[in-house]
Amino acid sequence: MSVCPVCNGLAVVQKSCPQCGRMMFDAGVIQDYYDGYSAYLEQELYEDGYRCYDHEICVHLIACPSCHFDLNIAFRRLEMEELTE
């Protein structure tokens, strides 16, 4: 089993906006923004363009509260064994 470090509070996103320089925030997983049913579907459906074959990923929407610029960032999921070491 693997977990996303951002979804589970193990890591914090700290990224400056390339447009205005303000600090951006994590707005959650991208699947939450497609339609009313997307949150109930498999997360992998929304991560095809970001896939890595050697590990699982979780794609988040990172947004700027000031100029509303946003981008998607893929985070590597951690295996449970990595968390206990």
N, CA, C and O atoms as a GROMACS GRO file, in nm:
protein
  340
    1MET      N    1   0.084  -0.118   0.000
    1MET     CA    2   0.000   0.000   0.000
    1MET      C    3   0.089   0.125   0.000
    1MET      O    4   0.192   0.128   0.067
    2SER      N    5   0.048   0.226  -0.075
    2SER     CA    6   0.125   0.349  -0.080
    2SER      C    7   0.036   0.468  -0.043
    2SER      O    8  -0.085   0.464  -0.059
    3VAL      N    9   0.100   0.573   0.007
    3VAL     CA   10   0.027   0.693   0.048
    3VAL      C   11   0.092   0.817  -0.011
    3VAL      O   12   0.213   0.821  -0.030
    4CYS      N   13   0.011   0.917  -0.038
    4CYS     CA   14   0.062   1.044  -0.087
    4CYS      C   15   0.109   1.126   0.034
    4CYS      O   16   0.033   1.145   0.128
    5PRO      N   17   0.233   1.175   0.032
    5PRO     CA   18   0.283   1.253   0.145
    5PRO      C   19   0.209   1.386   0.163
    5PRO      O   20   0.199   1.435   0.275
    6VAL      N   21   0.158   1.443   0.055
    6VAL     CA   22   0.087   1.571   0.065
    6VAL      C   23  -0.055   1.549   0.119
    6VAL      O   24  -0.099   1.621   0.208
    7CYS      N   25  -0.125   1.451   0.065
    7CYS     CA   26  -0.262   1.421   0.111
    7CYS      C   27  -0.264   1.383   0.259
    7CYS      O   28  -0.360   1.412   0.330
    8ASN      N   29  -0.157   1.319   0.306
    8ASN     CA   30  -0.153   1.270   0.443
    8ASN      C   31  -0.077   1.360   0.539
    8ASN      O   32  -0.047   1.320   0.652
    9GLY      N   33  -0.044   1.481   0.497
    9GLY     CA   34   0.020   1.578   0.586
    9GLY      C   35   0.164   1.547   0.620
    9GLY      O   36   0.217   1.602   0.717
   10LEU      N   37   0.230   1.461   0.542
   10LEU     CA   38   0.370   1.427   0.568
   10LEU      C   39   0.465   1.525   0.499
   10LEU      O   40   0.583   1.529   0.530
   11ALA      N   41   0.412   1.602   0.404
   11ALA     CA   42   0.491   1.702   0.332
   11ALA      C   43   0.403   1.824   0.308
   11ALA      O   44   0.280   1.813   0.297
   12VAL      N   45   0.466   1.939   0.300
   12VAL     CA   46   0.394   2.065   0.276
   12VAL      C   47   0.443   2.122   0.143
   12VAL      O   48   0.563   2.124   0.116
   13VAL      N   49   0.350   2.169   0.061
   13VAL     CA   50   0.386   2.229  -0.067
   13VAL      C   51   0.426   2.374  -0.043
   13VAL      O   52   0.349   2.452   0.013
   14GLN      N   53   0.548   2.409  -0.085
   14GLN     CA   54   0.596   2.547  -0.077
   14GLN      C   55   0.650   2.585  -0.213
   14GLN      O   56   0.762   2.548  -0.248
   15LYS      N   57   0.571   2.658  -0.289
   15LYS     CA   58   0.608   2.697  -0.425
   15LYS      C   59   0.567   2.841  -0.447
   15LYS      O   60   0.455   2.880  -0.416
   16SER      N   61   0.659   2.919  -0.502
   16SER     CA   62   0.628   3.058  -0.537
   16SER      C   63   0.563   3.060  -0.674
   16SER      O   64   0.599   2.983  -0.763
   17CYS      N   65   0.468   3.149  -0.691
   17CYS     CA   66   0.398   3.163  -0.818
   17CYS      C   67   0.494   3.222  -0.923
   17CYS      O   68   0.558   3.324  -0.898
   18PRO      N   69   0.504   3.158  -1.040
   18PRO     CA   70   0.592   3.212  -1.144
   18PRO      C   71   0.538   3.340  -1.207
   18PRO      O   72   0.612   3.412  -1.274
   19GLN      N   73   0.410   3.370  -1.185
   19GLN     CA   74   0.350   3.491  -1.242
   19GLN      C   75   0.368   3.613  -1.152
   19GLN      O   76   0.411   3.719  -1.199
   20CYS      N   77   0.336   3.599  -1.023
   20CYS     CA   78   0.338   3.716  -0.934
   20CYS      C   79   0.435   3.703  -0.817
   20CYS      O   80   0.460   3.801  -0.747
   21GLY      N   81   0.490   3.583  -0.793
   21GLY     CA   82   0.587   3.563  -0.687
   21GLY      C   83   0.529   3.531  -0.550
   21GLY      O   84   0.604   3.502  -0.457
   22ARG      N   85   0.398   3.534  -0.535
   22ARG     CA   86   0.335   3.500  -0.408
   22ARG      C   87   0.341   3.351  -0.383
   22ARG      O   88   0.366   3.272  -0.474
   23MET      N   89   0.319   3.312  -0.258
   23MET     CA   90   0.321   3.170  -0.221
   23MET      C   91   0.193   3.102  -0.269
   23MET      O   92   0.083   3.151  -0.244
   24MET      N   93   0.208   2.989  -0.338
   24MET     CA   94   0.094   2.912  -0.387
   24MET      C   95   0.050   2.814  -0.278
   24MET      O   96   0.122   2.790  -0.182
   25PHE      N   97  -0.070   2.757  -0.295
   25PHE     CA   98  -0.120   2.660  -0.197
   25PHE      C   99  -0.168   2.535  -0.267
   25PHE      O  100  -0.202   2.537  -0.386
   26ASP      N  101  -0.172   2.425  -0.192
   26ASP     CA  102  -0.222   2.298  -0.243
   26ASP      C  103  -0.374   2.302  -0.239
   26ASP      O  104  -0.433   2.315  -0.132
   27ALA      N  105  -0.436   2.290  -0.356
   27ALA     CA  106  -0.582   2.292  -0.365
   27ALA      C  107  -0.642   2.152  -0.370
   27ALA      O  108  -0.763   2.138  -0.391
   28GLY      N  109  -0.560   2.049  -0.352
   28GLY     CA  110  -0.609   1.912  -0.348
   28GLY      C  111  -0.580   1.835  -0.475
   28GLY      O  112  -0.514   1.886  -0.566
   29VAL      N  113  -0.629   1.713  -0.481
   29VAL     CA  114  -0.604   1.626  -0.596
   29VAL      C  115  -0.684   1.675  -0.717
   29VAL      O  116  -0.795   1.726  -0.702
   30ILE      N  117  -0.626   1.660  -0.836
   30ILE     CA  118  -0.689   1.716  -0.956
   30ILE      C  119  -0.824   1.653  -0.989
   30ILE      O  120  -0.909   1.717  -1.051
   31GLN      N  121  -0.845   1.529  -0.948
   31GLN     CA  122  -0.971   1.464  -0.982
   31GLN      C  123  -1.091   1.534  -0.919
   31GLN      O  124  -1.203   1.517  -0.968
   32ASP      N  125  -1.072   1.611  -0.815
   32ASP     CA  126  -1.182   1.681  -0.750
   32ASP      C  127  -1.237   1.796  -0.834
   32ASP      O  128  -1.342   1.852  -0.801
   33TYR      N  129  -1.169   1.832  -0.942
   33TYR     CA  130  -1.205   1.950  -1.020
   33TYR      C  131  -1.266   1.918  -1.156
   33TYR      O  132  -1.295   2.011  -1.232
   34TYR      N  133  -1.287   1.793  -1.189
   34TYR     CA  134  -1.340   1.759  -1.322
   34TYR      C  135  -1.491   1.770  -1.331
   34TYR      O  136  -1.542   1.843  -1.416
   35ASP      N  137  -1.562   1.700  -1.247
   35ASP     CA  138  -1.708   1.707  -1.247
   35ASP      C  139  -1.760   1.654  -1.115
   35ASP      O  140  -1.680   1.617  -1.028
   36GLY      N  141  -1.890   1.650  -1.097
   36GLY     CA  142  -1.949   1.610  -0.972
   36GLY      C  143  -1.924   1.465  -0.930
   36GLY      O  144  -1.934   1.432  -0.813
   37TYR      N  145  -1.890   1.380  -1.027
   37TYR     CA  146  -1.870   1.238  -0.998
   37TYR      C  147  -1.723   1.198  -0.994
   37TYR      O  148  -1.691   1.086  -0.955
   38SER      N  149  -1.634   1.286  -1.034
   38SER     CA  150  -1.492   1.249  -1.046
   38SER      C  151  -1.430   1.207  -0.914
   38SER      O  152  -1.339   1.123  -0.913
   39ALA      N  153  -1.475   1.262  -0.804
   39ALA     CA  154  -1.418   1.224  -0.674
   39ALA      C  155  -1.449   1.079  -0.637
   39ALA      O  156  -1.383   1.022  -0.550
   40TYR      N  157  -1.548   1.020  -0.703
   40TYR     CA  158  -1.587   0.883  -0.672
   40TYR      C  159  -1.523   0.780  -0.766
   40TYR      O  160  -1.540   0.659  -0.746
   41LEU      N  161  -1.451   0.826  -0.866
   41LEU     CA  162  -1.386   0.736  -0.961
   41LEU      C  163  -1.244   0.708  -0.918
   41LEU      O  164  -1.191   0.773  -0.827
   42GLU      N  165  -1.181   0.611  -0.982
   42GLU     CA  166  -1.043   0.576  -0.952
   42GLU      C  167  -0.951   0.693  -0.984
   42GLU      O  168  -0.960   0.753  -1.091
   43GLN      N  169  -0.863   0.726  -0.892
   43GLN     CA  170  -0.773   0.838  -0.908
   43GLN      C  171  -0.681   0.820  -1.028
   43GLN      O  172  -0.642   0.918  -1.090
   44GLU      N  173  -0.645   0.698  -1.062
   44GLU     CA  174  -0.554   0.670  -1.172
   44GLU      C  175  -0.607   0.720  -1.306
   44GLU      O  176  -0.529   0.748  -1.396
   45LEU      N  177  -0.739   0.731  -1.320
   45LEU     CA  178  -0.798   0.780  -1.445
   45LEU      C  179  -0.751   0.922  -1.478
   45LEU      O  180  -0.743   0.958  -1.595
   46TYR      N  181  -0.721   1.000  -1.378
   46TYR     CA  182  -0.685   1.140  -1.397
   46TYR      C  183  -0.535   1.165  -1.395
   46TYR      O  184  -0.491   1.279  -1.402
   47GLU      N  185  -0.457   1.059  -1.385
   47GLU     CA  186  -0.312   1.073  -1.373
   47GLU      C  187  -0.238   1.015  -1.492
   47GLU      O  188  -0.116   1.000  -1.485
   48ASP      N  189  -0.306   0.983  -1.602
   48ASP     CA  190  -0.243   0.919  -1.716
   48ASP      C  191  -0.127   1.000  -1.772
   48ASP      O  192  -0.023   0.941  -1.802
   49GLY      N  193  -0.139   1.128  -1.789
   49GLY     CA  194  -0.032   1.209  -1.844
   49GLY      C  195   0.087   1.227  -1.753
   49GLY      O  196   0.190   1.279  -1.795
   50TYR      N  197   0.074   1.185  -1.628
   50TYR     CA  198   0.179   1.204  -1.529
   50TYR      C  199   0.241   1.073  -1.483
   50TYR      O  200   0.329   1.073  -1.396
   51ARG      N  201   0.198   0.963  -1.539
   51ARG     CA  202   0.240   0.830  -1.492
   51ARG      C  203   0.390   0.811  -1.493
   51ARG      O  204   0.460   0.857  -1.582
   52CYS      N  205   0.437   0.742  -1.391
   52CYS     CA  206   0.575   0.695  -1.382
   52CYS      C  207   0.564   0.545  -1.363
   52CYS      O  208   0.483   0.498  -1.283
   53TYR      N  209   0.644   0.470  -1.434
   53TYR     CA  210   0.630   0.325  -1.427
   53TYR      C  211   0.705   0.262  -1.312
   53TYR      O  212   0.680   0.147  -1.278
   54ASP      N  213   0.796   0.337  -1.249
   54ASP     CA  214   0.871   0.277  -1.138
   54ASP      C  215   0.809   0.308  -1.002
   54ASP      O  216   0.852   0.250  -0.902
   55HIS      N  217   0.711   0.398  -0.995
   55HIS     CA  218   0.642   0.424  -0.869
   55HIS      C  219   0.507   0.492  -0.895
   55HIS      O  220   0.484   0.546  -1.003
   56GLU      N  221   0.420   0.488  -0.796
   56GLU     CA  222   0.289   0.550  -0.808
   56GLU      C  223   0.299   0.698  -0.774
   56GLU      O  224   0.386   0.740  -0.698
   57ILE      N  225   0.208   0.776  -0.831
   57ILE     CA  226   0.209   0.920  -0.807
   57ILE      C  227   0.069   0.968  -0.768
   57ILE      O  228  -0.030   0.898  -0.786
   58CYS      N  229   0.064   1.090  -0.715
   58CYS     CA  230  -0.062   1.156  -0.682
   58CYS      C  231  -0.049   1.299  -0.735
   58CYS      O  232   0.044   1.370  -0.698
   59VAL      N  233  -0.141   1.341  -0.822
   59VAL     CA  234  -0.132   1.472  -0.887
   59VAL      C  235  -0.221   1.572  -0.814
   59VAL      O  236  -0.340   1.549  -0.795
   60HIS      N  237  -0.161   1.685  -0.775
   60HIS     CA  238  -0.232   1.790  -0.702
   60HIS      C  239  -0.239   1.918  -0.784
   60HIS      O  240  -0.150   1.947  -0.864
   61LEU      N  241  -0.346   1.993  -0.764
   61LEU     CA  242  -0.359   2.127  -0.822
   61LEU      C  243  -0.296   2.224  -0.723
   61LEU      O  244  -0.334   2.228  -0.606
   62ILE      N  245  -0.199   2.302  -0.770
   62ILE     CA  246  -0.133   2.403  -0.688
   62ILE      C  247  -0.177   2.538  -0.744
   62ILE      O  248  -0.161   2.564  -0.863
   63ALA      N  249  -0.232   2.625  -0.660
   63ALA     CA  250  -0.293   2.749  -0.707
   63ALA      C  251  -0.240   2.871  -0.633
   63ALA      O  252  -0.198   2.864  -0.518
   64CYS      N  253  -0.242   2.984  -0.703
   64CYS     CA  254  -0.202   3.112  -0.645
   64CYS      C  255  -0.328   3.187  -0.602
   64CYS      O  256  -0.416   3.210  -0.685
   65PRO      N  257  -0.339   3.225  -0.476
   65PRO     CA  258  -0.458   3.297  -0.431
   65PRO      C  259  -0.462   3.442  -0.480
   65PRO      O  260  -0.567   3.506  -0.476
   66SER      N  261  -0.350   3.493  -0.527
   66SER     CA  262  -0.342   3.632  -0.569
   66SER      C  263  -0.379   3.652  -0.716
   66SER      O  264  -0.472   3.726  -0.747
   67CYS      N  265  -0.307   3.585  -0.807
   67CYS     CA  266  -0.331   3.605  -0.951
   67CYS      C  267  -0.408   3.490  -1.015
   67CYS      O  268  -0.441   3.496  -1.134
   68HIS      N  269  -0.438   3.384  -0.938
   68HIS     CA  270  -0.517   3.269  -0.981
   68HIS      C  271  -0.446   3.180  -1.084
   68HIS      O  272  -0.511   3.102  -1.152
   69PHE      N  273  -0.315   3.192  -1.095
   69PHE     CA  274  -0.237   3.101  -1.178
   69PHE      C  275  -0.238   2.964  -1.109
   69PHE      O  276  -0.232   2.957  -0.987
   70ASP      N  277  -0.248   2.857  -1.187
   70ASP     CA  278  -0.243   2.724  -1.126
   70ASP      C  279  -0.161   2.629  -1.212
   70ASP      O  280  -0.138   2.654  -1.330
   71LEU      N  281  -0.118   2.522  -1.150
   71LEU     CA  282  -0.044   2.417  -1.219
   71LEU      C  283  -0.065   2.287  -1.147
   71LEU      O  284  -0.107   2.284  -1.031
   72ASN      N  285  -0.034   2.178  -1.217
   72ASN     CA  286  -0.046   2.044  -1.160
   72ASN      C  287   0.093   1.992  -1.128
   72ASN      O  288   0.184   2.005  -1.209
   73ILE      N  289   0.109   1.934  -1.010
   73ILE     CA  290   0.236   1.877  -0.969
   73ILE      C  291   0.211   1.734  -0.923
   73ILE      O  292   0.120   1.707  -0.845
   74ALA      N  293   0.294   1.643  -0.973
   74ALA     CA  294   0.285   1.502  -0.936
   74ALA      C  295   0.380   1.474  -0.820
   74ALA      O  296   0.497   1.511  -0.824
   75PHE      N  297   0.328   1.410  -0.716
   75PHE     CA  298   0.407   1.372  -0.599
   75PHE      C  299   0.418   1.221  -0.595
   75PHE      O  300   0.320   1.150  -0.619
   76ARG      N  301   0.536   1.172  -0.564
   76ARG     CA  302   0.558   1.028  -0.555
   76ARG      C  303   0.493   0.974  -0.428
   76ARG      O  304   0.515   1.026  -0.319
   77ARG      N  305   0.413   0.871  -0.446
   77ARG     CA  306   0.353   0.804  -0.331
   77ARG      C  307   0.461   0.724  -0.258
   77ARG      O  308   0.550   0.666  -0.321
   78LEU      N  309   0.453   0.721  -0.126
   78LEU     CA  310   0.550   0.648  -0.045
   78LEU      C  311   0.491   0.514  -0.005
   78LEU      O  312   0.373   0.504   0.031
   79GLU      N  313   0.573   0.411  -0.012
   79GLU     CA  314   0.532   0.279   0.034
   79GLU      C  315   0.534   0.279   0.187
   79GLU      O  316   0.612   0.351   0.249
   80MET      N  317   0.449   0.200   0.246
   80MET     CA  318   0.439   0.195   0.392
   80MET      C  319   0.573   0.157   0.455
   80MET      O  320   0.604   0.202   0.565
   81GLU      N  321   0.651   0.074   0.388
   81GLU     CA  322   0.782   0.036   0.440
   81GLU      C  323   0.875   0.156   0.451
   81GLU      O  324   0.958   0.162   0.542
   82GLU      N  325   0.863   0.252   0.358
   82GLU     CA  326   0.946   0.372   0.361
   82GLU      C  327   0.912   0.459   0.482
   82GLU      O  328   0.999   0.530   0.533
   83LEU      N  329   0.789   0.455   0.525
   83LEU     CA  330   0.744   0.539   0.636
   83LEU      C  331   0.790   0.486   0.771
   83LEU      O  332   0.805   0.563   0.866
   84THR      N  333   0.813   0.356   0.781
   84THR     CA  334   0.849   0.297   0.909
   84THR      C  335   0.999   0.289   0.931
   84THR      O  336   1.044   0.254   1.039
   85GLU      N  337   1.077   0.322   0.828
   85GLU     CA  338   1.224   0.314   0.842
   85GLU      C  339   1.278   0.433   0.918
   85GLU      O  340   1.398   0.443   0.939
   0.00000   0.00000   0.00000
